[in-house]
Amino acid sequence: MKCLRHLSLDIPSYYAPLFGNQFRQDRLAMRRVRSAVVAPYCEFVIHFSPNISSVSTNEKWWLDPKGNPALRLITAAGTTVTIVEFEAHFDQWTVPLAEALRHALPNVRALTIRGQCPLSKILTIVIKMKSIEKLVLADIDYLDFRRDTKRGTSAEERVAAVVAPRMKALQTLRVGESTFEVIREKHGAYKGLEKQS
């Protein structure tokens, strides 16, 4: 596996322990892998990829009564300092899961969150992640940010207006299908948002 840079491990979850055990037994090291797309319970890939910089889920992960693959993935990602991009599509984001993400990956620069979540509560946690330069909030219910008929702003614009001023490193923000560029003064102070077409 000398040239493998991108790994996509999409196997049924019941096979994951077999693969994980074989990786451990063979002491497999994938030093050139920079990005991985993984299935539930395949977080072991992170441990065998010492130079990995990007991790994402292969599909929407559902809650599993036998274990928590989302928490396992976040915990594994937190064991390395090389991960700068993290994309997760979980059936249900919870506050403890978001807190675990914040503590495990404090230096992540690109974060994509997909799935059901209490958005206003999750945002209070994500805003504390000081290194995020690109934030994508996709496939999320904006119930807390319904259309403001008085000002005529969309839910996406209201979410962006809450998030952007509070995240000092943020450069790009995507909320649903809307993408915003964060405009800053020369000294880095927040100036405003520019919606991209």
Backbone bond lengths (Angstrom), bond angles and torsions (degrees), N, CA, C in turn:
res aa  C-N    CA-C-N  psi(-1)  N-CA   C-N-CA  omega(-1)  CA-C   N-CA-C  phi
1 M - - - 1.449 - - 1.520 110.60 -
2 K 1.320 116.37 42.86 1.456 120.97 -175.47 1.517 113.34 -70.90
3 C 1.331 119.00 -26.89 1.461 121.48 -175.71 1.522 113.59 -109.95
4 L 1.296 118.93 1.66 1.461 122.14 -176.34 1.524 110.80 -70.99
5 R 1.334 116.87 115.94 1.466 121.42 -179.81 1.529 111.94 -108.55
6 H 1.322 116.16 -30.84 1.469 120.95 179.85 1.526 108.53 -123.44
7 L 1.317 115.39 125.72 1.458 120.78 -179.05 1.528 109.43 -117.13
8 S 1.307 115.91 129.08 1.457 121.30 174.30 1.523 107.26 -119.87
9 L 1.318 115.42 111.10 1.460 120.93 -178.20 1.521 108.44 -110.99
10 D 1.319 114.78 99.13 1.460 121.47 -175.09 1.531 108.15 -118.47
11 I 1.317 115.51 86.89 1.462 120.93 -178.64 1.521 109.14 -125.10
12 P 1.324 118.20 156.01 1.471 120.31 175.63 1.531 109.81 -60.26
13 S 1.308 116.67 142.94 1.469 121.43 -174.24 1.530 112.46 -59.06
14 Y 1.340 117.88 -28.86 1.461 118.73 -178.69 1.532 112.22 -72.23
15 Y 1.346 118.01 -14.80 1.462 120.94 175.34 1.524 112.52 -91.85
16 A 1.324 117.70 -14.67 1.468 121.37 -175.21 1.531 113.14 -55.88
17 P 1.346 119.88 -44.59 1.471 118.21 178.96 1.534 112.92 -60.88
18 L 1.335 116.87 -36.59 1.467 119.91 178.21 1.532 111.09 -62.90
19 F 1.337 115.85 -45.30 1.458 120.06 178.75 1.527 110.59 -64.43
20 G 1.338 116.63 -45.48 1.458 121.31 179.87 1.519 111.89 -58.76
21 N 1.317 116.66 -44.38 1.467 120.75 178.85 1.522 111.58 -64.20
22 Q 1.321 116.67 -39.63 1.465 119.97 179.52 1.530 110.90 -67.42
23 F 1.334 116.49 -39.97 1.466 120.04 176.47 1.533 109.72 -58.94
24 R 1.332 116.24 -45.45 1.467 120.91 -179.41 1.534 111.11 -65.01
25 Q 1.316 116.20 -45.92 1.464 121.69 -178.09 1.534 110.73 -61.37
26 D 1.313 116.91 -42.06 1.465 121.30 -178.76 1.529 112.65 -84.45
27 R 1.321 115.68 -3.96 1.476 121.45 -177.15 1.531 110.61 49.52
28 L 1.294 114.43 47.38 1.456 121.41 -177.11 1.528 110.24 -67.77
29 A 1.300 117.02 128.33 1.461 122.32 177.31 1.524 108.61 -121.61
30 M 1.309 115.75 123.73 1.463 121.07 -179.68 1.532 107.61 -113.17
31 R 1.302 115.60 76.46 1.471 122.08 -172.50 1.525 113.90 -68.51
32 R 1.316 117.27 -25.29 1.473 119.77 -177.61 1.531 113.16 -91.27
33 V 1.309 117.89 -9.46 1.466 120.17 -179.94 1.530 109.17 -67.34
34 R 1.335 115.12 124.69 1.465 121.07 179.75 1.525 111.90 -107.90
35 S 1.330 116.40 -27.33 1.470 119.13 -179.77 1.518 109.89 -139.09
36 A 1.325 114.15 147.51 1.465 119.67 -179.61 1.519 110.12 -140.70
37 V 1.318 114.48 139.09 1.457 122.87 171.46 1.517 104.56 -113.09
38 V 1.323 116.89 120.32 1.459 119.59 -171.62 1.525 113.41 -123.53
39 A 1.310 113.95 151.97 1.464 122.92 175.30 1.529 108.65 -87.92
40 P 1.337 118.21 166.42 1.468 120.04 177.45 1.534 111.82 -54.47
41 Y 1.315 115.35 140.21 1.463 124.89 178.64 1.521 113.59 69.50
42 C 1.325 118.21 15.26 1.467 121.76 177.64 1.527 111.33 -106.26
43 E 1.319 116.03 25.32 1.469 120.00 179.35 1.519 113.04 -64.37
44 F 1.330 117.21 -15.57 1.465 121.18 178.91 1.529 111.81 -59.02
45 V 1.342 117.67 -23.73 1.464 122.05 178.52 1.531 110.50 -56.53
46 I 1.314 116.96 -36.67 1.468 121.50 -178.69 1.525 110.27 -61.98
47 H 1.317 117.22 -41.46 1.458 121.65 -178.31 1.531 112.80 -65.59
48 F 1.318 116.40 -25.53 1.467 120.45 -177.81 1.529 112.73 -101.26
49 S 1.342 115.84 6.78 1.471 121.34 179.29 1.526 108.51 -124.72
50 P 1.323 118.02 81.22 1.463 121.48 -172.28 1.531 115.34 -64.49
51 N 1.324 117.90 -17.36 1.470 120.85 -178.85 1.525 112.81 -111.36
52 I 1.298 116.94 18.42 1.464 121.48 -178.02 1.533 110.01 -66.10
53 S 1.327 116.10 136.74 1.462 119.85 -179.93 1.525 112.76 -122.21
54 S 1.331 117.66 -14.18 1.463 121.04 -177.67 1.527 109.95 -137.91
55 V 1.339 115.44 129.96 1.465 121.34 178.93 1.520 108.26 -131.86
56 S 1.335 115.55 135.51 1.463 119.70 175.08 1.525 109.97 -144.58
57 T 1.322 114.19 159.17 1.460 120.05 178.38 1.526 108.10 -84.88
58 N 1.329 116.21 152.55 1.459 120.55 -175.64 1.526 113.27 -79.57
59 E 1.285 117.05 -19.82 1.467 122.01 -175.62 1.515 107.25 -167.87
60 K 1.313 116.51 -172.71 1.460 119.34 174.50 1.521 108.78 -71.86
61 W 1.321 115.95 123.88 1.462 120.90 178.13 1.511 109.30 -92.68
62 W 1.311 116.63 132.18 1.453 122.70 179.49 1.525 109.52 -95.52
63 L 1.310 115.42 154.28 1.456 119.13 176.54 1.519 108.83 -63.91
64 D 1.298 116.27 139.12 1.453 122.05 -176.71 1.526 108.68 -118.92
65 P 1.327 118.20 121.57 1.461 119.70 -179.18 1.532 113.20 -65.39
66 K 1.326 118.13 -18.87 1.465 120.93 -178.56 1.529 112.33 -83.54
67 G 1.298 116.74 -16.63 1.459 120.63 -176.98 1.505 110.08 -179.23
68 N 1.305 117.32 178.25 1.452 120.52 -179.61 1.527 108.82 -120.45
69 P 1.341 117.65 91.54 1.461 119.63 -178.03 1.526 112.30 -63.36
70 A 1.328 118.09 -30.69 1.463 121.18 179.35 1.527 110.55 -63.98
71 L 1.307 116.49 -48.17 1.461 120.31 179.67 1.531 111.03 -65.87
72 R 1.307 116.08 -37.46 1.472 119.96 178.14 1.529 110.91 -62.82
73 L 1.340 116.87 -41.33 1.462 120.88 179.17 1.529 110.44 -65.32
74 I 1.311 117.10 -46.13 1.468 121.20 179.91 1.524 110.56 -62.24
75 T 1.319 117.13 -43.26 1.462 121.43 178.93 1.525 111.08 -62.42
76 A 1.321 116.96 -44.14 1.472 120.78 178.31 1.525 110.60 -63.39
77 A 1.326 116.94 -41.21 1.465 120.50 179.32 1.524 110.75 -62.52
78 G 1.312 116.99 -31.61 1.451 121.42 179.68 1.518 114.49 -73.27
79 T 1.323 116.89 -8.59 1.474 119.57 179.90 1.524 112.48 -83.54
80 T 1.307 117.70 -4.41 1.463 120.97 179.81 1.526 109.74 -127.78
81 V 1.304 116.63 148.82 1.462 120.44 178.74 1.526 111.82 -97.21
82 T 1.319 117.43 0.33 1.465 120.90 -174.83 1.522 113.72 -86.17
83 I 1.314 118.99 -15.14 1.469 120.76 -176.13 1.528 110.37 -76.19
84 V 1.344 115.59 120.62 1.458 121.42 178.58 1.532 111.98 -116.32
85 E 1.340 117.20 -13.16 1.462 121.75 177.43 1.520 109.15 -127.67
86 F 1.337 115.23 131.87 1.457 119.98 -179.83 1.520 108.03 -139.80
87 E 1.333 115.77 124.86 1.465 121.42 178.80 1.518 108.34 -127.13
88 A 1.324 115.79 124.06 1.460 119.55 -177.97 1.517 111.15 -134.24
89 H 1.322 114.69 130.72 1.459 122.15 176.15 1.523 107.47 -116.68
90 F 1.319 114.83 93.43 1.458 120.94 -179.34 1.525 109.54 -105.92
91 D 1.310 115.43 145.22 1.451 120.98 178.01 1.533 110.30 -54.87
92 Q 1.304 116.40 -44.98 1.461 121.11 -175.90 1.526 109.95 -139.67
93 W 1.315 116.64 114.04 1.461 121.36 172.33 1.520 107.54 -85.31
94 T 1.310 116.36 135.13 1.458 120.82 177.30 1.527 108.28 -119.71
95 V 1.308 116.22 164.91 1.461 120.86 178.10 1.535 110.53 -61.27
96 P 1.352 119.66 -46.22 1.472 118.46 177.92 1.538 113.19 -60.59
97 L 1.321 117.08 -34.56 1.462 120.73 178.07 1.535 110.36 -66.86
98 A 1.315 116.96 -43.37 1.468 121.06 177.88 1.531 110.97 -65.09
99 E 1.319 116.75 -39.03 1.476 120.33 176.84 1.527 110.47 -63.78
100 A 1.313 116.42 -41.56 1.470 120.36 177.85 1.529 109.93 -61.21
101 L 1.324 116.79 -41.13 1.464 121.88 178.18 1.532 110.47 -61.85
102 R 1.314 116.88 -45.74 1.474 121.29 -179.70 1.523 111.22 -60.45
103 H 1.319 117.23 -41.70 1.463 120.88 -178.34 1.538 112.20 -76.28
104 A 1.325 116.65 -35.46 1.466 120.48 -177.77 1.528 112.59 -75.41
105 L 1.325 116.63 -36.49 1.470 121.15 -175.06 1.529 112.02 -125.58
106 P 1.315 118.04 62.20 1.469 119.56 -177.35 1.530 113.57 -66.83
107 N 1.324 117.87 -20.72 1.463 121.08 -176.28 1.523 114.19 -106.87
108 V 1.328 117.16 13.44 1.459 120.02 179.44 1.532 108.81 -64.63
109 R 1.343 116.17 139.09 1.467 120.19 -177.41 1.529 113.02 -103.68
110 A 1.335 117.00 -23.64 1.469 120.57 178.38 1.526 107.96 -130.96
111 L 1.315 116.01 123.68 1.466 121.42 -176.75 1.513 110.00 -130.69
112 T 1.340 115.87 129.34 1.458 121.84 175.18 1.522 108.21 -121.15
113 I 1.331 115.37 125.23 1.463 121.90 178.36 1.520 108.09 -117.61
114 R 1.324 115.51 124.00 1.468 121.73 176.83 1.524 108.03 -127.90
115 G 1.321 116.17 142.20 1.454 120.54 175.62 1.518 112.61 122.63
116 Q 1.312 115.58 172.70 1.460 121.78 -179.59 1.524 110.78 -67.51
117 C 1.312 116.40 137.70 1.463 119.43 176.97 1.525 110.20 -163.97
118 P 1.327 115.95 155.83 1.470 119.61 170.68 1.533 106.95 -76.95
119 L 1.325 117.03 89.91 1.462 122.64 -166.93 1.525 113.74 -54.11
120 S 1.309 118.35 -46.98 1.466 118.63 -176.88 1.526 111.20 -62.63
121 K 1.330 118.02 -36.62 1.468 121.15 178.73 1.527 111.07 -72.06
122 I 1.329 117.28 -40.20 1.462 121.47 179.48 1.534 109.67 -66.14
123 L 1.335 116.53 -39.53 1.466 119.73 -178.97 1.522 112.00 -63.52
124 T 1.325 117.92 -35.91 1.472 119.32 178.82 1.526 110.91 -62.56
125 I 1.320 116.89 -26.41 1.467 121.32 178.23 1.530 110.38 -84.55
126 V 1.327 117.13 -46.87 1.464 121.88 -177.65 1.530 110.78 -62.16
127 I 1.311 117.26 -36.83 1.467 121.76 179.89 1.532 111.31 -58.78
128 K 1.312 117.03 -26.34 1.474 121.36 -179.67 1.524 112.58 -77.63
129 M 1.324 117.46 -8.12 1.471 121.46 179.07 1.532 108.08 -83.65
130 K 1.298 116.62 96.35 1.467 124.31 -167.54 1.520 115.61 -71.70
131 S 1.319 119.10 -18.20 1.469 120.89 -175.26 1.516 114.07 -94.03
132 I 1.320 118.57 -4.69 1.471 120.80 -175.10 1.523 111.09 -67.24
133 E 1.339 115.00 122.56 1.459 122.56 176.38 1.528 111.22 -101.52
134 K 1.340 115.49 -29.50 1.471 120.39 179.31 1.522 108.10 -132.20
135 L 1.322 115.89 124.56 1.464 121.90 179.68 1.520 108.80 -125.05
136 V 1.332 115.19 128.41 1.462 121.19 177.49 1.522 107.81 -120.86
137 L 1.325 115.70 121.98 1.458 122.23 175.74 1.523 105.70 -114.55
138 A 1.316 116.45 96.25 1.462 121.61 -173.43 1.519 111.05 -116.23
139 D 1.312 115.59 150.53 1.472 121.93 177.07 1.530 111.47 54.80
140 I 1.303 116.30 39.13 1.466 121.08 -177.07 1.515 109.10 -113.06
141 D 1.316 116.03 145.91 1.460 122.47 177.46 1.525 108.82 -80.79
142 Y 1.327 116.66 121.41 1.464 121.52 -178.01 1.525 111.73 -96.14
143 L 1.323 117.24 35.28 1.454 122.23 -176.33 1.526 111.92 -52.33
144 D 1.330 116.94 -37.94 1.457 120.81 -178.83 1.527 112.48 -71.67
145 F 1.339 116.71 -15.02 1.462 120.83 -174.17 1.532 110.57 -124.54
146 R 1.310 116.40 52.84 1.470 120.01 -179.81 1.515 110.66 -62.19
147 R 1.310 115.21 162.27 1.469 121.36 -178.30 1.520 111.01 -53.58
148 D 1.315 114.36 129.69 1.461 121.49 177.84 1.524 107.03 -92.92
149 T 1.335 116.53 97.71 1.465 120.11 -174.73 1.519 111.83 -68.64
150 K 1.310 117.00 -26.21 1.464 120.54 -179.32 1.530 110.98 -65.98
151 R 1.311 116.35 -43.36 1.462 120.11 -178.41 1.525 112.12 -99.06
152 G 1.324 117.59 -10.81 1.459 121.22 179.42 1.520 114.08 70.59
153 T 1.308 117.95 25.90 1.458 120.53 179.79 1.522 110.44 -98.26
154 S 1.307 115.61 148.44 1.463 120.17 178.93 1.524 109.65 -81.48
155 A 1.316 115.58 167.52 1.468 120.81 177.62 1.519 110.35 -61.57
156 E 1.337 117.00 -39.67 1.460 121.04 179.18 1.524 111.39 -60.86
157 E 1.341 116.18 -42.74 1.464 120.37 179.26 1.522 111.42 -66.23
158 R 1.316 116.48 -36.84 1.471 119.69 179.39 1.523 110.77 -68.69
159 V 1.344 117.22 -40.22 1.466 120.51 176.54 1.536 109.27 -61.61
160 A 1.325 116.75 -46.14 1.465 121.57 -179.84 1.527 111.11 -60.48
161 A 1.324 116.86 -40.83 1.461 121.07 -179.63 1.533 112.10 -66.13
162 V 1.312 117.20 -28.23 1.469 121.26 177.55 1.523 110.69 -79.17
163 V 1.322 116.97 -42.24 1.458 122.02 -172.57 1.528 113.47 -78.34
164 A 1.315 117.37 -52.13 1.472 122.26 -169.55 1.534 114.96 -55.09
165 P 1.319 120.26 -46.55 1.471 118.46 -177.79 1.529 113.78 -66.04
166 R 1.303 117.77 -21.68 1.462 121.56 -174.72 1.531 114.27 -92.91
167 M 1.317 116.96 -10.29 1.462 120.78 -177.78 1.523 108.99 -110.68
168 K 1.306 116.41 102.33 1.467 123.66 -170.38 1.527 114.43 -63.79
169 A 1.320 118.71 -31.00 1.466 120.91 -177.46 1.531 112.27 -94.67
170 L 1.329 117.63 -9.16 1.463 121.81 -173.12 1.530 111.80 -61.74
171 Q 1.349 115.19 130.48 1.460 121.93 178.09 1.522 111.73 -116.04
172 T 1.349 115.53 -37.88 1.462 121.03 -178.14 1.522 109.10 -131.95
173 L 1.322 115.44 136.51 1.456 121.68 -179.94 1.521 108.45 -134.07
174 R 1.326 116.10 125.82 1.460 120.42 174.58 1.509 107.93 -116.72
175 V 1.316 115.44 124.87 1.457 122.22 178.14 1.520 106.77 -123.01
176 G 1.329 116.17 112.64 1.456 119.44 -174.94 1.514 109.23 62.79
177 E 1.320 116.39 -123.38 1.466 121.24 178.89 1.524 112.48 -97.89
178 S 1.320 117.69 0.54 1.462 121.56 -178.30 1.521 110.91 -98.04
179 T 1.335 115.72 132.01 1.456 121.63 178.38 1.522 109.27 -114.61
180 F 1.328 115.39 135.08 1.459 121.51 -178.37 1.522 109.82 -124.79
181 E 1.317 115.54 139.75 1.462 120.74 170.89 1.516 106.75 -98.92
182 V 1.313 116.75 133.60 1.462 121.00 179.64 1.524 107.76 -87.08
183 I 1.327 115.88 123.30 1.462 122.12 179.61 1.529 108.13 -95.85
184 R 1.331 115.13 131.01 1.465 120.36 -178.88 1.527 110.67 -126.88
185 E 1.323 114.32 154.76 1.465 120.78 173.71 1.531 107.81 -70.00
186 K 1.313 117.50 170.50 1.464 121.39 179.98 1.526 111.82 -58.98
187 H 1.301 117.73 -35.46 1.466 121.25 -179.24 1.531 112.59 -86.92
188 G 1.337 117.05 5.47 1.461 121.26 173.15 1.508 116.02 98.29
189 A 1.309 118.36 -5.08 1.467 120.89 -179.93 1.534 110.39 -68.26
190 Y 1.309 115.76 145.93 1.462 121.61 -179.13 1.525 109.76 -65.17
191 K 1.344 116.14 133.00 1.457 121.77 179.25 1.521 111.75 -114.55
192 G 1.345 116.63 -38.37 1.458 119.23 -178.87 1.514 111.78 167.00
193 L 1.333 114.79 -170.27 1.455 122.31 -179.21 1.517 109.75 -122.60
194 E 1.316 114.82 144.99 1.457 120.40 173.70 1.514 107.40 -123.58
195 K 1.333 115.75 117.36 1.463 120.12 -178.93 1.519 108.63 -76.28
196 Q 1.328 115.83 130.36 1.459 121.55 179.95 1.525 108.97 -88.31
197 S 1.333 115.62 148.10 1.468 118.64 -178.82 1.507 111.43 -89.72
